[in-house]
Amino acid sequence: MANKRHKPEEIVQKLRQVDVLVGQGAARVDAIREVRITEQTYYRWRKQYGGMGTDQLKELKRLQKENERLRKAVSDLTLDKLILKEAARGNF
């Protein structure tokens, strides 16, 4: 299979497709193959995104962006603090 990076929306959609196919009586392995992913990928995605709706997915993405922004702010402030400490000691 080709190495393709799936977007979270596509992942949730494929997980739902597998659930629908299994609900219609298909074997889980066959349903996974029909959506063109490996079993390992399916179970990894299910562990990470299982039971998530699109609203929850959008909220997760928003929180991840906010977390990234806050981490950057903290690292910038920490660097500023270290620079000020060095300047206060007179080691510049």
N, CA, C and O atoms as a printed pandas DataFrame, in Angstrom:
     atom_number atom_name residue_name chain_id  residue_number  x_coord  y_coord  z_coord
0              1         N          MET        A               1    0.832   -1.180    0.000
1              2        CA          MET        A               1    0.000    0.000    0.000
2              3         C          MET        A               1    0.878    1.245    0.000
3              4         O          MET        A               1    1.979    1.246    0.549
4              5         N          ALA        A               2    0.383    2.280   -0.611
5              6        CA          ALA        A               2    1.137    3.516   -0.714
6              7         C          ALA        A               2    1.213    4.202    0.649
7              8         O          ALA        A               2    0.290    4.119    1.460
8              9         N          ASN        A               3    2.323    4.873    0.876
9             10        CA          ASN        A               3    2.459    5.635    2.106
10            11         C          ASN        A               3    1.724    6.955    1.943
11            12         O          ASN        A               3    2.188    7.846    1.231
12            13         N          LYS        A               4    0.598    7.080    2.591
13            14        CA          LYS        A               4   -0.199    8.285    2.508
14            15         C          LYS        A               4   -0.537    8.716    3.919
15            16         O          LYS        A               4   -0.945    7.908    4.754
16            17         N          ARG        A               5   -0.365    9.977    4.167
17            18        CA          ARG        A               5   -0.723   10.496    5.473
18            19         C          ARG        A               5   -2.179   10.939    5.425
19            20         O          ARG        A               5   -2.537   11.853    4.682
20            21         N          HIS        A               6   -3.009   10.286    6.219
21            22        CA          HIS        A               6   -4.436   10.581    6.231
22            23         C          HIS        A               6   -4.715   11.721    7.194
23            24         O          HIS        A               6   -4.076   11.842    8.239
24            25         N          LYS        A               7   -5.669   12.545    6.830
25            26        CA          LYS        A               7   -6.114   13.617    7.711
26            27         C          LYS        A               7   -7.019   13.008    8.768
27            28         O          LYS        A               7   -7.654   11.983    8.520
28            29         N          PRO        A               8   -7.090   13.623    9.943
29            30        CA          PRO        A               8   -7.949   13.070   11.006
30            31         C          PRO        A               8   -9.395   12.880   10.573
31            32         O          PRO        A               8  -10.043   11.924   10.997
32            33         N          GLU        A               9   -9.912   13.774    9.735
33            34        CA          GLU        A               9  -11.299   13.625    9.261
34            35         C          GLU        A               9  -11.449   12.360    8.425
35            36         O          GLU        A               9  -12.451   11.653    8.526
36            37         N          GLU        A              10  -10.443   12.082    7.600
37            38        CA          GLU        A              10  -10.476   10.868    6.778
38            39         C          GLU        A              10  -10.386    9.626    7.659
39            40         O          GLU        A              10  -11.030    8.614    7.384
40            41         N          ILE        A              11   -9.591    9.707    8.706
41            42        CA          ILE        A              11   -9.430    8.568    9.619
42            43         C          ILE        A              11  -10.765    8.227   10.269
43            44         O          ILE        A              11  -11.175    7.066   10.291
44            45         N          VAL        A              12  -11.444    9.250   10.801
45            46        CA          VAL        A              12  -12.744    9.015   11.448
46            47         C          VAL        A              12  -13.734    8.444   10.441
47            48         O          VAL        A              12  -14.524    7.562   10.777
48            49         N          GLN        A              13  -13.696    8.941    9.214
49            50        CA          GLN        A              13  -14.598    8.444    8.169
50            51         C          GLN        A              13  -14.311    6.971    7.866
51            52         O          GLN        A              13  -15.242    6.176    7.744
52            53         N          LYS        A              14  -13.052    6.604    7.745
53            54        CA          LYS        A              14  -12.710    5.207    7.450
54            55         C          LYS        A              14  -13.077    4.288    8.614
55            56         O          LYS        A              14  -13.530    3.164    8.395
56            57         N          LEU        A              15  -12.886    4.751    9.840
57            58        CA          LEU        A              15  -13.291    3.948   10.993
58            59         C          LEU        A              15  -14.799    3.697   10.967
59            60         O          LEU        A              15  -15.255    2.595   11.273
60            61         N          ARG        A              16  -15.557    4.711   10.604
61            62        CA          ARG        A              16  -17.010    4.554   10.517
62            63         C          ARG        A              16  -17.393    3.604    9.391
63            64         O          ARG        A              16  -18.324    2.812    9.534
64            65         N          GLN        A              17  -16.675    3.679    8.268
65            66        CA          GLN        A              17  -16.954    2.776    7.149
66            67         C          GLN        A              17  -16.757    1.327    7.580
67            68         O          GLN        A              17  -17.564    0.458    7.250
68            69         N          VAL        A              18  -15.687    1.077    8.313
69            70        CA          VAL        A              18  -15.436   -0.291    8.788
70            71         C          VAL        A              18  -16.566   -0.731    9.705
71            72         O          VAL        A              18  -17.044   -1.860    9.596
72            73         N          ASP        A              19  -17.002    0.147   10.613
73            74        CA          ASP        A              19  -18.102   -0.201   11.518
74            75         C          ASP        A              19  -19.384   -0.521   10.753
75            76         O          ASP        A              19  -20.105   -1.454   11.107
76            77         N          VAL        A              20  -19.666    0.251    9.708
77            78        CA          VAL        A              20  -20.870    0.014    8.902
78            79         C          VAL        A              20  -20.778   -1.329    8.199
79            80         O          VAL        A              20  -21.736   -2.102    8.194
80            81         N          LEU        A              21  -19.621   -1.607    7.605
81            82        CA          LEU        A              21  -19.447   -2.876    6.890
82            83         C          LEU        A              21  -19.553   -4.066    7.841
83            84         O          LEU        A              21  -20.145   -5.088    7.496
84            85         N          VAL        A              22  -18.986   -3.935    9.022
85            86        CA          VAL        A              22  -19.087   -5.017   10.005
86            87         C          VAL        A              22  -20.541   -5.171   10.447
87            88         O          VAL        A              22  -21.016   -6.289   10.649
88            89         N          GLY        A              23  -21.242   -4.061   10.595
89            90        CA          GLY        A              23  -22.664   -4.101   10.953
90            91         C          GLY        A              23  -23.515   -4.771    9.887
91            92         O          GLY        A              23  -24.561   -5.344   10.189
92            93         N          GLN        A              24  -23.068   -4.698    8.643
93            94        CA          GLN        A              24  -23.792   -5.334    7.543
94            95         C          GLN        A              24  -23.438   -6.805    7.401
95            96         O          GLN        A              24  -23.956   -7.487    6.517
96            97         N          GLY        A              25  -22.566   -7.291    8.257
97            98        CA          GLY        A              25  -22.270   -8.718    8.259
98            99         C          GLY        A              25  -20.921   -9.096    7.685
99           100         O          GLY        A              25  -20.595  -10.282    7.639
100          101         N          ALA        A              26  -20.132   -8.143    7.251
101          102        CA          ALA        A              26  -18.804   -8.459    6.704
102          103         C          ALA        A              26  -17.844   -8.772    7.846
103          104         O          ALA        A              26  -18.001   -8.267    8.958
104          105         N          ALA        A              27  -16.871   -9.591    7.567
105          106        CA          ALA        A              27  -15.844   -9.870    8.565
106          107         C          ALA        A              27  -15.003   -8.607    8.750
107          108         O          ALA        A              27  -14.775   -7.855    7.802
108          109         N          ARG        A              28  -14.552   -8.389    9.974
109          110        CA          ARG        A              28  -13.787   -7.182   10.267
110          111         C          ARG        A              28  -12.544   -7.071    9.392
111          112         O          ARG        A              28  -12.229   -5.983    8.909
112          113         N          VAL        A              29  -11.838   -8.172    9.181
113          114        CA          VAL        A              29  -10.627   -8.155    8.352
114          115         C          VAL        A              29  -10.960   -7.747    6.921
115          116         O          VAL        A              29  -10.238   -6.955    6.314
116          117         N          ASP        A              30  -12.044   -8.283    6.385
117          118        CA          ASP        A              30  -12.453   -7.920    5.025
118          119         C          ASP        A              30  -12.876   -6.456    4.942
119          120         O          ASP        A              30  -12.575   -5.775    3.961
120          121         N          ALA        A              31  -13.570   -5.974    5.966
121          122        CA          ALA        A              31  -13.999   -4.575    5.984
122          123         C          ALA        A              31  -12.788   -3.645    6.029
123          124         O          ALA        A              31  -12.773   -2.610    5.363
124          125         N          ILE        A              32  -11.784   -4.010    6.805
125          126        CA          ILE        A              32  -10.558   -3.200    6.895
126          127         C          ILE        A              32   -9.861   -3.163    5.548
127          128         O          ILE        A              32   -9.409   -2.106    5.107
128          129         N          ARG        A              33   -9.772   -4.299    4.901
129          130        CA          ARG        A              33   -9.134   -4.343    3.579
130          131         C          ARG        A              33   -9.923   -3.528    2.558
131          132         O          ARG        A              33   -9.337   -2.916    1.664
132          133         N          GLU        A              34  -11.247   -3.517    2.688
133          134        CA          GLU        A              34  -12.072   -2.804    1.724
134          135         C          GLU        A              34  -11.856   -1.288    1.788
135          136         O          GLU        A              34  -11.976   -0.601    0.773
136          137         N          VAL        A              35  -11.539   -0.771    2.969
137          138        CA          VAL        A              35  -11.256    0.669    3.078
138          139         C          VAL        A              35   -9.778    0.968    2.830
139          140         O          VAL        A              35   -9.327    2.102    2.989
140          141         N          ARG        A              36   -9.034   -0.064    2.438
141          142        CA          ARG        A              36   -7.638    0.042    1.992
142          143         C          ARG        A              36   -6.675    0.544    3.060
143          144         O          ARG        A              36   -5.880    1.454    2.826
144          145         N          ILE        A              37   -6.764   -0.072    4.241
145          146        CA          ILE        A              37   -5.780    0.165    5.293
146          147         C          ILE        A              37   -5.383   -1.182    5.867
147          148         O          ILE        A              37   -6.061   -2.183    5.632
148          149         N          THR        A              38   -4.302   -1.214    6.609
149          150        CA          THR        A              38   -3.863   -2.462    7.227
150          151         C          THR        A              38   -4.563   -2.637    8.577
151          152         O          THR        A              38   -5.101   -1.690    9.150
152          153         N          GLU        A              39   -4.536   -3.864    9.056
153          154        CA          GLU        A              39   -5.145   -4.134   10.365
154          155         C          GLU        A              39   -4.457   -3.336   11.460
155          156         O          GLU        A              39   -5.107   -2.774   12.342
156          157         N          GLN        A              40   -3.135   -3.295   11.390
157          158        CA          GLN        A              40   -2.370   -2.568   12.402
158          159         C          GLN        A              40   -2.770   -1.092   12.422
159          160         O          GLN        A              40   -2.943   -0.505   13.490
160          161         N          THR        A              41   -2.914   -0.501   11.242
161          162        CA          THR        A              41   -3.325    0.892   11.144
162          163         C          THR        A              41   -4.721    1.075   11.724
163          164         O          THR        A              41   -4.974    2.030   12.458
164          165         N          TYR        A              42   -5.623    0.162   11.395
165          166        CA          TYR        A              42   -6.997    0.249   11.894
166          167         C          TYR        A              42   -7.028    0.257   13.422
167          168         O          TYR        A              42   -7.686    1.100   14.032
168          169         N          TYR        A              43   -6.318   -0.680   14.030
169          170        CA          TYR        A              43   -6.361   -0.768   15.482
170          171         C          TYR        A              43   -5.650    0.407   16.146
171          172         O          TYR        A              43   -6.061    0.840   17.223
172          173         N          ARG        A              44   -4.594    0.932   15.528
173          174        CA          ARG        A              44   -3.920    2.124   16.056
174          175         C          ARG        A              44   -4.854    3.329   15.975
175          176         O          ARG        A              44   -4.962    4.104   16.925
176          177         N          TRP        A              45   -5.526    3.482   14.836
177          178        CA          TRP        A              45   -6.469    4.589   14.673
178          179         C          TRP        A              45   -7.635    4.453   15.638
179          180         O          TRP        A              45   -8.074    5.433   16.240
180          181         N          ARG        A              46   -8.131    3.235   15.779
181          182        CA          ARG        A              46   -9.270    3.022   16.667
182          183         C          ARG        A              46   -8.908    3.371   18.106
183          184         O          ARG        A              46   -9.733    3.906   18.846
184          185         N          LYS        A              47   -7.685    3.070   18.496
185          186        CA          LYS        A              47   -7.226    3.398   19.839
186          187         C          LYS        A              47   -7.154    4.911   20.021
187          188         O          LYS        A              47   -7.500    5.427   21.084
188          189         N          GLN        A              48   -6.707    5.616   18.995
189          190        CA          GLN        A              48   -6.531    7.058   19.096
190          191         C          GLN        A              48   -7.823    7.828   18.839
191          192         O          GLN        A              48   -8.137    8.765   19.572
192          193         N          TYR        A              49   -8.576    7.445   17.804
193          194        CA          TYR        A              49   -9.735    8.217   17.377
194          195         C          TYR        A              49  -11.069    7.517   17.594
195          196         O          TYR        A              49  -12.112    8.071   17.245
196          197         N          GLY        A              50  -11.065    6.338   18.149
197          198        CA          GLY        A              50  -12.288    5.557   18.279
198          199         C          GLY        A              50  -13.379    6.281   19.042
199          200         O          GLY        A              50  -13.142    6.822   20.122
200          201         N          GLY        A              51  -14.567    6.288   18.477
201          202        CA          GLY        A              51  -15.711    6.899   19.138
202          203         C          GLY        A              51  -15.763    8.410   19.029
203          204         O          GLY        A              51  -16.645    9.043   19.608
204          205         N          MET        A              52  -14.824    8.999   18.289
205          206        CA          MET        A              52  -14.785   10.441   18.156
206          207         C          MET        A              52  -15.681   10.900   17.018
207          208         O          MET        A              52  -15.706   10.290   15.949
208          209         N          GLY        A              53  -16.401   11.958   17.251
209          210        CA          GLY        A              53  -17.198   12.568   16.199
210          211         C          GLY        A              53  -16.430   13.727   15.587
211          212         O          GLY        A              53  -15.337   14.063   16.043
212          213         N          THR        A              54  -16.988   14.328   14.574
213          214        CA          THR        A              54  -16.290   15.425   13.906
214          215         C          THR        A              54  -16.145   16.642   14.820
215          216         O          THR        A              54  -15.135   17.344   14.762
216          217         N          ASP        A              55  -17.148   16.895   15.664
217          218        CA          ASP        A              55  -17.047   18.028   16.594
218          219         C          ASP        A              55  -15.918   17.815   17.589
219          220         O          ASP        A              55  -15.148   18.731   17.878
220          221         N          GLN        A              56  -15.829   16.598   18.109
221          222        CA          GLN        A              56  -14.756   16.288   19.051
222          223         C          GLN        A              56  -13.397   16.365   18.377
223          224         O          GLN        A              56  -12.413   16.772   18.995
224          225         N          LEU        A              57  -13.341   15.977   17.121
225          226        CA          LEU        A              57  -12.101   16.019   16.370
226          227         C          LEU        A              57  -11.640   17.460   16.166
227          228         O          LEU        A              57  -10.455   17.761   16.308
228          229         N          LYS        A              58  -12.571   18.346   15.836
229          230        CA          LYS        A              58  -12.234   19.759   15.677
230          231         C          LYS        A              58  -11.746   20.347   17.000
231          232         O          LYS        A              58  -10.790   21.121   17.028
232          233         N          GLU        A              59  -12.405   19.976   18.082
233          234        CA          GLU        A              59  -11.991   20.456   19.406
234          235         C          GLU        A              59  -10.593   19.940   19.758
235          236         O          GLU        A              59   -9.785   20.675   20.325
236          237         N          LEU        A              60  -10.312   18.687   19.427
237          238        CA          LEU        A              60   -8.989   18.123   19.677
238          239         C          LEU        A              60   -7.922   18.892   18.906
239          240         O          LEU        A              60   -6.872   19.217   19.460
240          241         N          LYS        A              61   -8.180   19.185   17.637
241          242        CA          LYS        A              61   -7.223   19.927   16.825
242          243         C          LYS        A              61   -7.008   21.332   17.383
243          244         O          LYS        A              61   -5.882   21.829   17.406
244          245         N          ARG        A              62   -8.092   21.971   17.832
245          246        CA          ARG        A              62   -7.980   23.309   18.401
246          247         C          ARG        A              62   -7.136   23.290   19.679
247          248         O          ARG        A              62   -6.293   24.161   19.891
248          249         N          LEU        A              63   -7.374   22.299   20.511
249          250        CA          LEU        A              63   -6.609   22.182   21.755
250          251         C          LEU        A              63   -5.140   21.877   21.497
251          252         O          LEU        A              63   -4.270   22.373   22.214
252          253         N          GLN        A              64   -4.854   21.066   20.479
253          254        CA          GLN        A              64   -3.462   20.770   20.140
254          255         C          GLN        A              64   -2.739   22.026   19.667
255          256         O          GLN        A              64   -1.585   22.250   20.031
256          257         N          LYS        A              65   -3.410   22.848   18.858
257          258        CA          LYS        A              65   -2.802   24.102   18.403
258          259         C          LYS        A              65   -2.550   25.041   19.576
259          260         O          LYS        A              65   -1.493   25.664   19.669
260          261         N          GLU        A              66   -3.532   25.137   20.472
261          262        CA          GLU        A              66   -3.374   26.000   21.639
262          263         C          GLU        A              66   -2.237   25.507   22.520
263          264         O          GLU        A              66   -1.454   26.307   23.032
264          265         N          ASN        A              67   -2.142   24.202   22.698
265          266        CA          ASN        A              67   -1.072   23.626   23.497
266          267         C          ASN        A              67    0.295   23.945   22.893
267          268         O          ASN        A              67    1.237   24.282   23.611
268          269         N          GLU        A              68    0.393   23.836   21.577
269          270        CA          GLU        A              68    1.646   24.150   20.890
270          271         C          GLU        A              68    2.021   25.617   21.087
271          272         O          GLU        A              68    3.181   25.940   21.341
272          273         N          ARG        A              69    1.030   26.502   20.969
273          274        CA          ARG        A              69    1.274   27.935   21.160
274          275         C          ARG        A              69    1.740   28.231   22.580
275          276         O          ARG        A              69    2.669   29.015   22.778
276          277         N          LEU        A              70    1.098   27.605   23.577
277          278        CA          LEU        A              70    1.469   27.819   24.964
278          279         C          LEU        A              70    2.855   27.266   25.275
279          280         O          LEU        A              70    3.609   27.886   26.025
280          281         N          ARG        A              71    3.202   26.111   24.711
281          282        CA          ARG        A              71    4.546   25.554   24.913
282          283         C          ARG        A              71    5.614   26.500   24.367
283          284         O          ARG        A              71    6.662   26.692   24.982
284          285         N          LYS        A              72    5.333   27.085   23.207
285          286        CA          LYS        A              72    6.283   28.026   22.612
286          287         C          LYS        A              72    6.432   29.252   23.499
287          288         O          LYS        A              72    7.544   29.740   23.700
288          289         N          ALA        A              73    5.327   29.750   24.028
289          290        CA          ALA        A              73    5.373   30.923   24.905
290          291         C          ALA        A              73    6.192   30.630   26.156
291          292         O          ALA        A              73    6.997   31.459   26.581
292          293         N          VAL        A              74    5.992   29.459   26.744
293          294        CA          VAL        A              74    6.742   29.081   27.942
294          295         C          VAL        A              74    8.228   28.958   27.634
295          296         O          VAL        A              74    9.061   29.410   28.419
296          297         N          SER        A              75    8.567   28.356   26.506
297          298        CA          SER        A              75    9.980   28.208   26.167
298          299         C          SER        A              75   10.619   29.572   25.911
299          300         O          SER        A              75   11.772   29.787   26.285
300          301         N          ASP        A              76    9.889   30.500   25.277
301          302        CA          ASP        A              76   10.417   31.845   25.056
302          303         C          ASP        A              76   10.649   32.567   26.382
303          304         O          ASP        A              76   11.678   33.215   26.575
304          305         N          LEU        A              77    9.683   32.448   27.291
305          306        CA          LEU        A              77    9.819   33.097   28.593
306          307         C          LEU        A              77   10.961   32.484   29.398
307          308         O          LEU        A              77   11.673   33.202   30.101
308          309         N          THR        A              78   11.140   31.195   29.308
309          310        CA          THR        A              78   12.236   30.533   30.011
310          311         C          THR        A              78   13.574   31.018   29.486
311          312         O          THR        A              78   14.495   31.267   30.264
312          313         N          LEU        A              79   13.687   31.153   28.189
313          314        CA          LEU        A              79   14.915   31.664   27.583
314          315         C          LEU        A              79   15.178   33.095   28.030
315          316         O          LEU        A              79   16.309   33.439   28.372
316          317         N          ASP        A              80   14.145   33.929   28.031
317          318        CA          ASP        A              80   14.296   35.307   28.503
318          319         C          ASP        A              80   14.769   35.340   29.955
319          320         O          ASP        A              80   15.632   36.141   30.314
320          321         N          LYS        A              81   14.212   34.481   30.770
321          322        CA          LYS        A              81   14.582   34.424   32.182
322          323         C          LYS        A              81   16.051   34.043   32.340
323          324         O          LYS        A              81   16.759   34.635   33.154
324          325         N          LEU        A              82   16.509   33.069   31.577
325          326        CA          LEU        A              82   17.913   32.662   31.656
326          327         C          LEU        A              82   18.841   33.785   31.198
327          328         O          LEU        A              82   19.901   33.991   31.788
328          329         N          ILE        A              83   18.455   34.503   30.162
329          330        CA          ILE        A              83   19.267   35.628   29.683
330          331         C          ILE        A              83   19.349   36.710   30.747
331          332         O          ILE        A              83   20.421   37.269   30.976
332          333         N          LEU        A              84   18.238   37.013   31.399
333          334        CA          LEU        A              84   18.231   38.036   32.450
334          335         C          LEU        A              84   19.065   37.612   33.649
335          336         O          LEU        A              84   19.719   38.449   34.271
336          337         N          LYS        A              85   19.051   36.324   33.982
337          338        CA          LYS        A              85   19.874   35.826   35.090
338          339         C          LYS        A              85   21.356   36.023   34.785
339          340         O          LYS        A              85   22.121   36.470   35.640
340          341         N          GLU        A              86   21.751   35.685   33.560
341          342        CA          GLU        A              86   23.138   35.843   33.152
342          343         C          GLU        A              86   23.535   37.321   33.189
343          344         O          GLU        A              86   24.629   37.663   33.639
344          345         N          ALA        A              87   22.646   38.188   32.716
345          346        CA          ALA        A              87   22.933   39.626   32.706
346          347         C          ALA        A              87   23.044   40.170   34.132
347          348         O          ALA        A              87   23.875   41.035   34.408
348          349         N          ALA        A              88   22.203   39.657   35.035
349          350        CA          ALA        A              88   22.227   40.121   36.429
350          351         C          ALA        A              88   23.515   39.711   37.129
351          352         O          ALA        A              88   23.993   40.426   38.009
352          353         N          ARG        A              89   24.080   38.576   36.753
353          354        CA          ARG        A              89   25.345   38.103   37.338
354          355         C          ARG        A              89   26.536   38.874   36.776
355          356         O          ARG        A              89   27.616   38.886   37.366
356          357         N          GLY        A              90   26.330   39.501   35.656
357          358        CA          GLY        A              90   27.421   40.226   35.033
358          359         C          GLY        A              90   28.271   39.352   34.114
359          360         O          GLY        A              90   29.417   39.693   33.824
360          361         N          ASN        A              91   27.722   38.231   33.654
361          362        CA          ASN        A              91   28.463   37.301   32.769
362          363         C          ASN        A              91   28.036   37.495   31.318
363          364         O          ASN        A              91   27.676   36.528   30.646
364          365         N          PHE        A              92   28.069   38.693   30.844
365          366        CA          PHE        A              92   27.646   38.907   29.454
366          367         C          PHE        A              92   28.760   39.398   28.592
367          368         O          PHE        A              92   28.562   39.625   27.398
